[in-house]
Amino acid sequence: MEPSQTKPSAKLRALLILGALVLLALWGWALVPLFERWGDPRADGFHLIPTFWATITALPLGVIALVGGVSGTEKGRAPRAHQPDDRRWPCGRGGRARDRAPACGTLQVAPPQLFRPPSA
């Protein structure tokens, strides 16, 4: 994918960093019950539930937002469906054979259908 020509504004980057810090603080706050009950023989394991859910939700989102906000590029953002990756699809994603690049070779024929709906 080609790098984006537009850069996020300073205000957007600041909001991304602020959101990332909030998410990472929420993850750190979910670790508090884990350390408060470390070695408590009466602990039953329910104090681990917030830590588990915060680790699989807030931690990755916070890291991705922080990377995207600090770098100022689209590293932290997922590729969009309407921007094809030309390295994965050098010959295009379909269409007519004459529209494809000449280096792609011949048009490949799709295998026959194994199931055909009954004719009406």
Backbone as XML, in Angstrom:
<?xml version="1.0"?>
<chain id="A" units="angstrom">
  <residue number="1" name="MET">
    <atom name="N" x="0.842" y="-1.148" z="0.000"/>
    <atom name="CA" x="0.000" y="0.000" z="0.000"/>
    <atom name="C" x="0.899" y="1.226" z="0.000"/>
  </residue>
  <residue number="2" name="GLU">
    <atom name="N" x="0.544" y="2.190" z="-0.806"/>
    <atom name="CA" x="1.314" y="3.413" z="-0.860"/>
    <atom name="C" x="1.050" y="4.237" z="0.390"/>
  </residue>
  <residue number="3" name="PRO">
    <atom name="N" x="2.085" y="4.941" z="0.870"/>
    <atom name="CA" x="1.852" y="5.775" z="2.036"/>
    <atom name="C" x="0.885" y="6.904" z="1.707"/>
  </residue>
  <residue number="4" name="SER">
    <atom name="N" x="0.131" y="7.292" z="2.682"/>
    <atom name="CA" x="-0.855" y="8.345" z="2.501"/>
    <atom name="C" x="-0.158" y="9.691" z="2.318"/>
  </residue>
  <residue number="5" name="GLN">
    <atom name="N" x="-0.694" y="10.515" z="1.439"/>
    <atom name="CA" x="-0.131" y="11.831" z="1.207"/>
    <atom name="C" x="-0.561" y="12.822" z="2.287"/>
  </residue>
  <residue number="6" name="THR">
    <atom name="N" x="-1.664" y="12.547" z="2.965"/>
    <atom name="CA" x="-2.136" y="13.446" z="4.003"/>
    <atom name="C" x="-1.615" y="12.996" z="5.356"/>
  </residue>
  <residue number="7" name="LYS">
    <atom name="N" x="-1.219" y="13.960" z="6.135"/>
    <atom name="CA" x="-0.746" y="13.676" z="7.491"/>
    <atom name="C" x="-1.823" y="14.107" z="8.473"/>
  </residue>
  <residue number="8" name="PRO">
    <atom name="N" x="-1.989" y="13.363" z="9.566"/>
    <atom name="CA" x="-2.969" y="13.802" z="10.569"/>
    <atom name="C" x="-2.529" y="15.103" z="11.215"/>
  </residue>
  <residue number="9" name="SER">
    <atom name="N" x="-3.499" y="15.931" z="11.562"/>
    <atom name="CA" x="-3.186" y="17.214" z="12.180"/>
    <atom name="C" x="-2.623" y="16.990" z="13.586"/>
  </residue>
  <residue number="10" name="ALA">
    <atom name="N" x="-2.031" y="18.044" z="14.114"/>
    <atom name="CA" x="-1.455" y="17.960" z="15.461"/>
    <atom name="C" x="-2.547" y="17.705" z="16.495"/>
  </residue>
  <residue number="11" name="LYS">
    <atom name="N" x="-3.731" y="18.282" z="16.278"/>
    <atom name="CA" x="-4.830" y="18.078" z="17.220"/>
    <atom name="C" x="-5.284" y="16.620" z="17.208"/>
  </residue>
  <residue number="12" name="LEU">
    <atom name="N" x="-5.388" y="16.015" z="16.027"/>
    <atom name="CA" x="-5.781" y="14.614" z="15.929"/>
    <atom name="C" x="-4.731" y="13.707" z="16.558"/>
  </residue>
  <residue number="13" name="ARG">
    <atom name="N" x="-3.469" y="14.017" z="16.323"/>
    <atom name="CA" x="-2.406" y="13.218" z="16.938"/>
    <atom name="C" x="-2.444" y="13.330" z="18.456"/>
  </residue>
  <residue number="14" name="ALA">
    <atom name="N" x="-2.713" y="14.528" z="18.973"/>
    <atom name="CA" x="-2.799" y="14.714" z="20.425"/>
    <atom name="C" x="-3.979" y="13.934" z="20.995"/>
  </residue>
  <residue number="15" name="LEU">
    <atom name="N" x="-5.098" y="13.929" z="20.278"/>
    <atom name="CA" x="-6.254" y="13.153" z="20.739"/>
    <atom name="C" x="-5.974" y="11.653" z="20.695"/>
  </residue>
  <residue number="16" name="LEU">
    <atom name="N" x="-5.256" y="11.197" z="19.684"/>
    <atom name="CA" x="-4.885" y="9.776" z="19.627"/>
    <atom name="C" x="-3.990" y="9.392" z="20.802"/>
  </residue>
  <residue number="17" name="ILE">
    <atom name="N" x="-3.021" y="10.240" z="21.080"/>
    <atom name="CA" x="-2.118" y="9.957" z="22.201"/>
    <atom name="C" x="-2.882" y="9.993" z="23.519"/>
  </residue>
  <residue number="18" name="LEU">
    <atom name="N" x="-3.780" y="10.960" z="23.682"/>
    <atom name="CA" x="-4.581" y="11.035" z="24.905"/>
    <atom name="C" x="-5.466" y="9.796" z="25.051"/>
  </residue>
  <residue number="19" name="GLY">
    <atom name="N" x="-6.116" y="9.378" z="23.967"/>
    <atom name="CA" x="-6.939" y="8.166" z="24.016"/>
    <atom name="C" x="-6.115" y="6.935" z="24.327"/>
  </residue>
  <residue number="20" name="ALA">
    <atom name="N" x="-4.913" y="6.865" z="23.761"/>
    <atom name="CA" x="-4.033" y="5.731" z="24.044"/>
    <atom name="C" x="-3.624" y="5.710" z="25.509"/>
  </residue>
  <residue number="21" name="LEU">
    <atom name="N" x="-3.322" y="6.873" z="26.060"/>
    <atom name="CA" x="-2.928" y="6.926" z="27.471"/>
    <atom name="C" x="-4.087" y="6.557" z="28.387"/>
  </residue>
  <residue number="22" name="VAL">
    <atom name="N" x="-5.304" y="6.942" z="28.014"/>
    <atom name="CA" x="-6.477" y="6.547" z="28.808"/>
    <atom name="C" x="-6.646" y="5.030" z="28.774"/>
  </residue>
  <residue number="23" name="LEU">
    <atom name="N" x="-6.511" y="4.440" z="27.592"/>
    <atom name="CA" x="-6.654" y="2.986" z="27.491"/>
    <atom name="C" x="-5.558" y="2.256" z="28.270"/>
  </residue>
  <residue number="24" name="LEU">
    <atom name="N" x="-4.338" y="2.752" z="28.186"/>
    <atom name="CA" x="-3.251" y="2.100" z="28.920"/>
    <atom name="C" x="-3.406" y="2.305" z="30.430"/>
  </residue>
  <residue number="25" name="ALA">
    <atom name="N" x="-3.950" y="3.458" z="30.850"/>
    <atom name="CA" x="-4.220" y="3.663" z="32.280"/>
    <atom name="C" x="-5.333" y="2.732" z="32.760"/>
  </residue>
  <residue number="26" name="LEU">
    <atom name="N" x="-6.335" y="2.523" z="31.914"/>
    <atom name="CA" x="-7.407" y="1.588" z="32.261"/>
    <atom name="C" x="-6.851" y="0.172" z="32.406"/>
  </residue>
  <residue number="27" name="TRP">
    <atom name="N" x="-5.930" y="-0.193" z="31.530"/>
    <atom name="CA" x="-5.315" y="-1.517" z="31.634"/>
    <atom name="C" x="-4.500" y="-1.622" z="32.926"/>
  </residue>
  <residue number="28" name="GLY">
    <atom name="N" x="-3.757" y="-0.577" z="33.252"/>
    <atom name="CA" x="-2.973" y="-0.591" z="34.487"/>
    <atom name="C" x="-3.858" y="-0.640" z="35.720"/>
  </residue>
  <residue number="29" name="TRP">
    <atom name="N" x="-4.994" y="0.037" z="35.657"/>
    <atom name="CA" x="-5.940" y="0.026" z="36.773"/>
    <atom name="C" x="-6.537" y="-1.369" z="36.955"/>
  </residue>
  <residue number="30" name="ALA">
    <atom name="N" x="-6.697" y="-2.111" z="35.859"/>
    <atom name="CA" x="-7.223" y="-3.472" z="35.964"/>
    <atom name="C" x="-6.207" y="-4.427" z="36.582"/>
  </residue>
  <residue number="31" name="LEU">
    <atom name="N" x="-4.940" y="-4.031" z="36.638"/>
    <atom name="CA" x="-3.912" y="-4.875" z="37.266"/>
    <atom name="C" x="-3.874" y="-4.727" z="38.782"/>
  </residue>
  <residue number="32" name="VAL">
    <atom name="N" x="-4.489" y="-3.685" z="39.318"/>
    <atom name="CA" x="-4.429" y="-3.412" z="40.754"/>
    <atom name="C" x="-4.960" y="-4.582" z="41.594"/>
  </residue>
  <residue number="33" name="PRO">
    <atom name="N" x="-6.155" y="-5.157" z="41.273"/>
    <atom name="CA" x="-6.625" y="-6.280" z="42.096"/>
    <atom name="C" x="-5.684" y="-7.488" z="42.058"/>
  </residue>
  <residue number="34" name="LEU">
    <atom name="N" x="-5.000" y="-7.650" z="40.952"/>
    <atom name="CA" x="-4.055" y="-8.767" z="40.850"/>
    <atom name="C" x="-2.935" y="-8.627" z="41.876"/>
  </residue>
  <residue number="35" name="PHE">
    <atom name="N" x="-2.386" y="-7.426" z="42.009"/>
    <atom name="CA" x="-1.279" y="-7.224" z="42.944"/>
    <atom name="C" x="-1.750" y="-7.069" z="44.381"/>
  </residue>
  <residue number="36" name="GLU">
    <atom name="N" x="-2.972" y="-6.588" z="44.582"/>
    <atom name="CA" x="-3.486" y="-6.475" z="45.950"/>
    <atom name="C" x="-3.690" y="-7.843" z="46.586"/>
  </residue>
  <residue number="37" name="ARG">
    <atom name="N" x="-4.066" y="-8.807" z="45.805"/>
    <atom name="CA" x="-4.357" y="-10.142" z="46.350"/>
    <atom name="C" x="-3.282" y="-11.170" z="46.012"/>
  </residue>
  <residue number="38" name="TRP">
    <atom name="N" x="-2.092" y="-10.717" z="45.759"/>
    <atom name="CA" x="-0.991" y="-11.627" z="45.399"/>
    <atom name="C" x="-0.636" y="-12.507" z="46.582"/>
  </residue>
  <residue number="39" name="GLY">
    <atom name="N" x="-0.787" y="-13.643" z="46.701"/>
    <atom name="CA" x="-0.433" y="-14.480" z="47.836"/>
    <atom name="C" x="-1.520" y="-14.593" z="48.881"/>
  </residue>
  <residue number="40" name="ASP">
    <atom name="N" x="-2.695" y="-14.068" z="48.618"/>
    <atom name="CA" x="-3.814" y="-14.207" z="49.544"/>
    <atom name="C" x="-4.345" y="-15.634" z="49.408"/>
  </residue>
  <residue number="41" name="PRO">
    <atom name="N" x="-4.309" y="-16.445" z="50.478"/>
    <atom name="CA" x="-4.769" y="-17.827" z="50.352"/>
    <atom name="C" x="-6.286" y="-17.936" z="50.147"/>
  </residue>
  <residue number="42" name="ARG">
    <atom name="N" x="-7.018" y="-16.870" z="50.467"/>
    <atom name="CA" x="-8.472" y="-16.929" z="50.303"/>
    <atom name="C" x="-8.929" y="-16.425" z="48.930"/>
  </residue>
  <residue number="43" name="ALA">
    <atom name="N" x="-8.013" y="-16.008" z="48.085"/>
    <atom name="CA" x="-8.376" y="-15.487" z="46.762"/>
    <atom name="C" x="-8.916" y="-16.631" z="45.901"/>
  </residue>
  <residue number="44" name="ASP">
    <atom name="N" x="-10.020" y="-16.356" z="45.198"/>
    <atom name="CA" x="-10.658" y="-17.415" z="44.417"/>
    <atom name="C" x="-10.445" y="-17.279" z="42.914"/>
  </residue>
  <residue number="45" name="GLY">
    <atom name="N" x="-9.770" y="-16.262" z="42.460"/>
    <atom name="CA" x="-9.484" y="-16.116" z="41.046"/>
    <atom name="C" x="-10.372" y="-15.122" z="40.313"/>
  </residue>
  <residue number="46" name="PHE">
    <atom name="N" x="-11.447" y="-14.673" z="40.944"/>
    <atom name="CA" x="-12.320" y="-13.717" z="40.285"/>
    <atom name="C" x="-11.669" y="-12.344" z="40.133"/>
  </residue>
  <residue number="47" name="HIS">
    <atom name="N" x="-10.614" y="-12.087" z="40.882"/>
    <atom name="CA" x="-9.909" y="-10.825" z="40.734"/>
    <atom name="C" x="-9.103" y="-10.787" z="39.434"/>
  </residue>
  <residue number="48" name="LEU">
    <atom name="N" x="-8.951" y="-11.927" z="38.768"/>
    <atom name="CA" x="-8.213" y="-11.978" z="37.508"/>
    <atom name="C" x="-9.073" y="-11.614" z="36.301"/>
  </residue>
  <residue number="49" name="ILE">
    <atom name="N" x="-10.392" y="-11.592" z="36.450"/>
    <atom name="CA" x="-11.283" y="-11.338" z="35.316"/>
    <atom name="C" x="-11.069" y="-9.947" z="34.725"/>
  </residue>
  <residue number="50" name="PRO">
    <atom name="N" x="-10.997" y="-8.861" z="35.520"/>
    <atom name="CA" x="-10.745" y="-7.559" z="34.893"/>
    <atom name="C" x="-9.392" y="-7.486" z="34.201"/>
  </residue>
  <residue number="51" name="THR">
    <atom name="N" x="-8.402" y="-8.137" z="34.777"/>
    <atom name="CA" x="-7.076" y="-8.138" z="34.161"/>
    <atom name="C" x="-7.115" y="-8.841" z="32.822"/>
  </residue>
  <residue number="52" name="PHE">
    <atom name="N" x="-7.812" y="-9.953" z="32.733"/>
    <atom name="CA" x="-7.903" y="-10.705" z="31.486"/>
    <atom name="C" x="-8.572" y="-9.873" z="30.399"/>
  </residue>
  <residue number="53" name="TRP">
    <atom name="N" x="-9.748" y="-9.327" z="30.696"/>
    <atom name="CA" x="-10.493" y="-8.584" z="29.669"/>
    <atom name="C" x="-9.788" y="-7.292" z="29.278"/>
  </residue>
  <residue number="54" name="ALA">
    <atom name="N" x="-9.161" y="-6.627" z="30.223"/>
    <atom name="CA" x="-8.430" y="-5.405" z="29.878"/>
    <atom name="C" x="-7.202" y="-5.721" z="29.033"/>
  </residue>
  <residue number="55" name="THR">
    <atom name="N" x="-6.593" y="-6.885" z="29.262"/>
    <atom name="CA" x="-5.413" y="-7.245" z="28.493"/>
    <atom name="C" x="-5.755" y="-7.563" z="27.047"/>
  </residue>
  <residue number="56" name="ILE">
    <atom name="N" x="-6.909" y="-8.182" z="26.804"/>
    <atom name="CA" x="-7.224" y="-8.518" z="25.412"/>
    <atom name="C" x="-7.976" y="-7.402" z="24.689"/>
  </residue>
  <residue number="57" name="THR">
    <atom name="N" x="-8.409" y="-6.353" z="25.404"/>
    <atom name="CA" x="-9.103" y="-5.256" z="24.724"/>
    <atom name="C" x="-8.319" y="-3.947" z="24.833"/>
  </residue>
  <residue number="58" name="ALA">
    <atom name="N" x="-8.117" y="-3.436" z="26.015"/>
    <atom name="CA" x="-7.531" y="-2.110" z="26.190"/>
    <atom name="C" x="-6.045" y="-2.068" z="25.835"/>
  </residue>
  <residue number="59" name="LEU">
    <atom name="N" x="-5.297" y="-3.104" z="26.131"/>
    <atom name="CA" x="-3.857" y="-3.074" z="25.870"/>
    <atom name="C" x="-3.540" y="-3.007" z="24.373"/>
  </residue>
  <residue number="60" name="PRO">
    <atom name="N" x="-4.080" y="-3.893" z="23.529"/>
    <atom name="CA" x="-3.752" y="-3.778" z="22.099"/>
    <atom name="C" x="-4.250" y="-2.477" z="21.476"/>
  </residue>
  <residue number="61" name="LEU">
    <atom name="N" x="-5.473" y="-2.061" z="21.828"/>
    <atom name="CA" x="-5.995" y="-0.818" z="21.269"/>
    <atom name="C" x="-5.179" y="0.380" z="21.715"/>
  </residue>
  <residue number="62" name="GLY">
    <atom name="N" x="-4.748" y="0.384" z="22.961"/>
    <atom name="CA" x="-3.922" y="1.478" z="23.456"/>
    <atom name="C" x="-2.571" y="1.537" z="22.781"/>
  </residue>
  <residue number="63" name="VAL">
    <atom name="N" x="-1.956" y="0.391" z="22.553"/>
    <atom name="CA" x="-0.647" y="0.364" z="21.894"/>
    <atom name="C" x="-0.780" y="0.814" z="20.439"/>
  </residue>
  <residue number="64" name="ILE">
    <atom name="N" x="-1.812" y="0.344" z="19.743"/>
    <atom name="CA" x="-2.009" y="0.732" z="18.344"/>
    <atom name="C" x="-2.275" y="2.231" z="18.235"/>
  </residue>
  <residue number="65" name="ALA">
    <atom name="N" x="-3.110" y="2.771" z="19.107"/>
    <atom name="CA" x="-3.390" y="4.206" z="19.074"/>
    <atom name="C" x="-2.141" y="5.017" z="19.426"/>
  </residue>
  <residue number="66" name="LEU">
    <atom name="N" x="-1.353" y="4.528" z="20.351"/>
    <atom name="CA" x="-0.134" y="5.244" z="20.721"/>
    <atom name="C" x="0.863" y="5.255" z="19.575"/>
  </residue>
  <residue number="67" name="VAL">
    <atom name="N" x="1.040" y="4.135" z="18.915"/>
    <atom name="CA" x="1.950" y="4.070" z="17.769"/>
    <atom name="C" x="1.467" y="4.991" z="16.651"/>
  </residue>
  <residue number="68" name="GLY">
    <atom name="N" x="0.161" y="4.983" z="16.374"/>
    <atom name="CA" x="-0.372" y="5.851" z="15.333"/>
    <atom name="C" x="-0.274" y="7.317" z="15.686"/>
  </residue>
  <residue number="69" name="GLY">
    <atom name="N" x="-0.457" y="7.668" z="16.946"/>
    <atom name="CA" x="-0.381" y="9.062" z="17.354"/>
    <atom name="C" x="1.033" y="9.589" z="17.411"/>
  </residue>
  <residue number="70" name="VAL">
    <atom name="N" x="1.961" y="8.776" z="17.879"/>
    <atom name="CA" x="3.343" y="9.230" z="18.012"/>
    <atom name="C" x="4.027" y="9.297" z="16.650"/>
  </residue>
  <residue number="71" name="SER">
    <atom name="N" x="3.779" y="8.307" z="15.802"/>
    <atom name="CA" x="4.471" y="8.265" z="14.511"/>
    <atom name="C" x="3.922" y="9.297" z="13.537"/>
  </residue>
  <residue number="72" name="GLY">
    <atom name="N" x="2.645" y="9.623" z="13.631"/>
    <atom name="CA" x="2.064" y="10.591" z="12.713"/>
    <atom name="C" x="1.764" y="10.026" z="11.345"/>
  </residue>
  <residue number="73" name="THR">
    <atom name="N" x="1.910" y="8.724" z="11.184"/>
    <atom name="CA" x="1.587" y="8.076" z="9.912"/>
    <atom name="C" x="0.414" y="7.141" z="10.137"/>
  </residue>
  <residue number="74" name="GLU">
    <atom name="N" x="0.087" y="6.366" z="9.137"/>
    <atom name="CA" x="-1.029" y="5.449" z="9.247"/>
    <atom name="C" x="-0.602" y="4.071" z="9.744"/>
  </residue>
  <residue number="75" name="LYS">
    <atom name="N" x="0.514" y="3.967" z="10.447"/>
    <atom name="CA" x="0.969" y="2.678" z="10.963"/>
    <atom name="C" x="-0.042" y="2.060" z="11.903"/>
  </residue>
  <residue number="76" name="GLY">
    <atom name="N" x="-0.661" y="2.887" z="12.711"/>
    <atom name="CA" x="-1.592" y="2.391" z="13.701"/>
    <atom name="C" x="-2.977" y="2.141" z="13.159"/>
  </residue>
  <residue number="77" name="ARG">
    <atom name="N" x="-3.206" y="2.415" z="11.882"/>
    <atom name="CA" x="-4.538" y="2.246" z="11.307"/>
    <atom name="C" x="-4.547" y="1.053" z="10.373"/>
  </residue>
  <residue number="78" name="ALA">
    <atom name="N" x="-5.643" y="0.339" z="10.372"/>
    <atom name="CA" x="-5.775" y="-0.839" z="9.513"/>
    <atom name="C" x="-5.974" y="-0.399" z="8.068"/>
  </residue>
  <residue number="79" name="PRO">
    <atom name="N" x="-5.522" y="-1.209" z="7.097"/>
    <atom name="CA" x="-5.752" y="-0.856" z="5.703"/>
    <atom name="C" x="-7.240" y="-0.880" z="5.368"/>
  </residue>
  <residue number="80" name="ARG">
    <atom name="N" x="-7.643" y="0.021" z="4.503"/>
    <atom name="CA" x="-9.048" y="0.112" z="4.144"/>
    <atom name="C" x="-9.358" y="-0.853" z="3.009"/>
  </residue>
  <residue number="81" name="ALA">
    <atom name="N" x="-10.596" y="-1.285" z="2.947"/>
    <atom name="CA" x="-10.997" y="-2.244" z="1.927"/>
    <atom name="C" x="-10.994" y="-1.621" z="0.539"/>
  </residue>
  <residue number="82" name="HIS">
    <atom name="N" x="-11.198" y="-0.325" z="0.427"/>
    <atom name="CA" x="-11.253" y="0.295" z="-0.893"/>
    <atom name="C" x="-9.890" y="0.728" z="-1.403"/>
  </residue>
  <residue number="83" name="GLN">
    <atom name="N" x="-8.818" y="0.412" z="-0.685"/>
    <atom name="CA" x="-7.476" y="0.687" z="-1.159"/>
    <atom name="C" x="-6.747" y="-0.642" z="-1.324"/>
  </residue>
  <residue number="84" name="PRO">
    <atom name="N" x="-6.761" y="-1.223" z="-2.529"/>
    <atom name="CA" x="-6.138" y="-2.538" z="-2.712"/>
    <atom name="C" x="-4.628" y="-2.464" z="-2.543"/>
  </residue>
  <residue number="85" name="ASP">
    <atom name="N" x="-4.076" y="-3.511" z="-2.049"/>
    <atom name="CA" x="-2.635" y="-3.634" z="-1.881"/>
    <atom name="C" x="-2.068" y="-4.176" z="-3.182"/>
  </residue>
  <residue number="86" name="ASP">
    <atom name="N" x="-1.353" y="-3.352" z="-3.920"/>
    <atom name="CA" x="-0.865" y="-3.744" z="-5.238"/>
    <atom name="C" x="0.202" y="-4.817" z="-5.174"/>
  </residue>
  <residue number="87" name="ARG">
    <atom name="N" x="0.849" y="-4.980" z="-4.029"/>
    <atom name="CA" x="1.858" y="-6.036" z="-3.939"/>
    <atom name="C" x="1.204" y="-7.410" z="-3.863"/>
  </residue>
  <residue number="88" name="ARG">
    <atom name="N" x="0.034" y="-7.484" z="-3.247"/>
    <atom name="CA" x="-0.648" y="-8.773" z="-3.174"/>
    <atom name="C" x="-1.392" y="-9.104" z="-4.451"/>
  </residue>
  <residue number="89" name="TRP">
    <atom name="N" x="-1.848" y="-8.063" z="-5.168"/>
    <atom name="CA" x="-2.654" y="-8.266" z="-6.370"/>
    <atom name="C" x="-1.988" y="-7.552" z="-7.545"/>
  </residue>
  <residue number="90" name="PRO">
    <atom name="N" x="-0.839" y="-8.052" z="-8.018"/>
    <atom name="CA" x="-0.155" y="-7.339" z="-9.099"/>
    <atom name="C" x="-0.921" y="-7.377" z="-10.413"/>
  </residue>
  <residue number="91" name="CYS">
    <atom name="N" x="-1.794" y="-8.327" z="-10.591"/>
    <atom name="CA" x="-2.520" y="-8.451" z="-11.856"/>
    <atom name="C" x="-3.935" y="-7.910" z="-11.762"/>
  </residue>
  <residue number="92" name="GLY">
    <atom name="N" x="-4.282" y="-7.290" z="-10.684"/>
    <atom name="CA" x="-5.640" y="-6.804" z="-10.524"/>
    <atom name="C" x="-6.490" y="-7.839" z="-9.817"/>
  </residue>
  <residue number="93" name="ARG">
    <atom name="N" x="-7.678" y="-7.466" z="-9.478"/>
    <atom name="CA" x="-8.566" y="-8.361" z="-8.737"/>
    <atom name="C" x="-9.656" y="-8.943" z="-9.613"/>
  </residue>
  <residue number="94" name="GLY">
    <atom name="N" x="-9.514" y="-8.926" z="-10.846"/>
    <atom name="CA" x="-10.551" y="-9.487" z="-11.700"/>
    <atom name="C" x="-10.797" y="-8.579" z="-12.873"/>
  </residue>
  <residue number="95" name="GLY">
    <atom name="N" x="-11.968" y="-8.630" z="-13.400"/>
    <atom name="CA" x="-12.292" y="-7.807" z="-14.552"/>
    <atom name="C" x="-11.978" y="-8.541" z="-15.842"/>
  </residue>
  <residue number="96" name="ARG">
    <atom name="N" x="-11.917" y="-7.790" z="-16.907"/>
    <atom name="CA" x="-11.665" y="-8.404" z="-18.207"/>
    <atom name="C" x="-10.192" y="-8.706" z="-18.389"/>
  </residue>
  <residue number="97" name="ALA">
    <atom name="N" x="-9.880" y="-9.687" z="-19.200"/>
    <atom name="CA" x="-8.498" y="-10.102" z="-19.406"/>
    <atom name="C" x="-7.695" y="-9.007" z="-20.088"/>
  </residue>
  <residue number="98" name="ARG">
    <atom name="N" x="-8.312" y="-8.213" z="-20.948"/>
    <atom name="CA" x="-7.556" y="-7.179" z="-21.648"/>
    <atom name="C" x="-7.150" y="-6.027" z="-20.725"/>
  </residue>
  <residue number="99" name="ASP">
    <atom name="N" x="-7.804" y="-5.908" z="-19.576"/>
    <atom name="CA" x="-7.473" y="-4.856" z="-18.636"/>
    <atom name="C" x="-6.312" y="-5.227" z="-17.724"/>
  </residue>
  <residue number="100" name="ARG">
    <atom name="N" x="-5.891" y="-6.451" z="-17.743"/>
    <atom name="CA" x="-4.811" y="-6.893" z="-16.866"/>
    <atom name="C" x="-3.460" y="-6.551" z="-17.467"/>
  </residue>
  <residue number="101" name="ALA">
    <atom name="N" x="-2.459" y="-6.544" z="-16.606"/>
    <atom name="CA" x="-1.103" y="-6.250" z="-17.059"/>
    <atom name="C" x="-0.586" y="-7.395" z="-17.926"/>
  </residue>
  <residue number="102" name="PRO">
    <atom name="N" x="0.246" y="-7.092" z="-18.921"/>
    <atom name="CA" x="0.744" y="-8.155" z="-19.804"/>
    <atom name="C" x="1.629" y="-9.163" z="-19.088"/>
  </residue>
  <residue number="103" name="ALA">
    <atom name="N" x="2.252" y="-8.785" z="-17.970"/>
    <atom name="CA" x="3.139" y="-9.715" z="-17.266"/>
    <atom name="C" x="2.370" y="-10.801" z="-16.526"/>
  </residue>
  <residue number="104" name="CYS">
    <atom name="N" x="1.061" y="-10.688" z="-16.465"/>
    <atom name="CA" x="0.283" y="-11.647" z="-15.705"/>
    <atom name="C" x="0.084" y="-12.964" z="-16.450"/>
  </residue>
  <residue number="105" name="GLY">
    <atom name="N" x="0.376" y="-13.001" z="-17.702"/>
    <atom name="CA" x="0.210" y="-14.251" z="-18.442"/>
    <atom name="C" x="-1.210" y="-14.417" z="-18.930"/>
  </residue>
  <residue number="106" name="THR">
    <atom name="N" x="-1.593" y="-15.656" z="-19.081"/>
    <atom name="CA" x="-2.905" y="-15.943" z="-19.655"/>
    <atom name="C" x="-3.979" y="-15.908" z="-18.583"/>
  </residue>
  <residue number="107" name="LEU">
    <atom name="N" x="-5.169" y="-15.795" z="-19.041"/>
    <atom name="CA" x="-6.315" y="-15.802" z="-18.156"/>
    <atom name="C" x="-6.543" y="-17.219" z="-17.646"/>
  </residue>
  <residue number="108" name="GLN">
    <atom name="N" x="-6.665" y="-17.367" z="-16.352"/>
    <atom name="CA" x="-6.902" y="-18.691" z="-15.792"/>
    <atom name="C" x="-8.388" y="-18.961" z="-15.752"/>
  </residue>
  <residue number="109" name="VAL">
    <atom name="N" x="-8.751" y="-20.183" z="-16.104"/>
    <atom name="CA" x="-10.158" y="-20.561" z="-16.146"/>
    <atom name="C" x="-10.548" y="-21.093" z="-14.774"/>
  </residue>
  <residue number="110" name="ALA">
    <atom name="N" x="-11.683" y="-20.648" z="-14.289"/>
    <atom name="CA" x="-12.171" y="-21.108" z="-12.994"/>
    <atom name="C" x="-12.625" y="-22.563" z="-13.097"/>
  </residue>
  <residue number="111" name="PRO">
    <atom name="N" x="-12.478" y="-23.349" z="-12.039"/>
    <atom name="CA" x="-12.932" y="-24.736" z="-12.078"/>
    <atom name="C" x="-14.450" y="-24.799" z="-12.222"/>
  </residue>
  <residue number="112" name="PRO">
    <atom name="N" x="-14.958" y="-25.883" z="-12.777"/>
    <atom name="CA" x="-16.405" y="-25.984" z="-12.948"/>
    <atom name="C" x="-17.106" y="-26.044" z="-11.590"/>
  </residue>
  <residue number="113" name="GLN">
    <atom name="N" x="-18.331" y="-25.607" z="-11.577"/>
    <atom name="CA" x="-19.103" y="-25.640" z="-10.342"/>
    <atom name="C" x="-19.449" y="-27.076" z="-9.993"/>
  </residue>
  <residue number="114" name="LEU">
    <atom name="N" x="-19.318" y="-27.400" z="-8.721"/>
    <atom name="CA" x="-19.655" y="-28.748" z="-8.270"/>
    <atom name="C" x="-21.145" y="-28.877" z="-7.995"/>
  </residue>
  <residue number="115" name="PHE">
    <atom name="N" x="-21.771" y="-27.764" z="-7.699"/>
    <atom name="CA" x="-23.191" y="-27.798" z="-7.408"/>
    <atom name="C" x="-23.898" y="-26.812" z="-8.303"/>
  </residue>
  <residue number="116" name="ARG">
    <atom name="N" x="-24.836" y="-27.287" z="-8.998"/>
    <atom name="CA" x="-25.641" y="-26.417" z="-9.852"/>
    <atom name="C" x="-27.066" y="-26.445" z="-9.331"/>
  </residue>
  <residue number="117" name="PRO">
    <atom name="N" x="-27.660" y="-25.292" z="-9.134"/>
    <atom name="CA" x="-29.038" y="-25.285" z="-8.639"/>
    <atom name="C" x="-29.987" y="-25.896" z="-9.670"/>
  </residue>
  <residue number="118" name="PRO">
    <atom name="N" x="-31.027" y="-26.531" z="-9.211"/>
    <atom name="CA" x="-31.960" y="-27.146" z="-10.163"/>
    <atom name="C" x="-32.621" y="-26.063" z="-11.019"/>
  </residue>
  <residue number="119" name="SER">
    <atom name="N" x="-32.787" y="-26.393" z="-12.263"/>
    <atom name="CA" x="-33.421" y="-25.429" z="-13.180"/>
    <atom name="C" x="-34.923" y="-25.385" z="-12.899"/>
  </residue>
  <residue number="120" name="ALA">
    <atom name="N" x="-35.450" y="-24.221" z="-13.043"/>
    <atom name="CA" x="-36.871" y="-24.034" z="-12.736"/>
    <atom name="C" x="-37.748" y="-24.348" z="-13.917"/>
  </residue>
</chain>
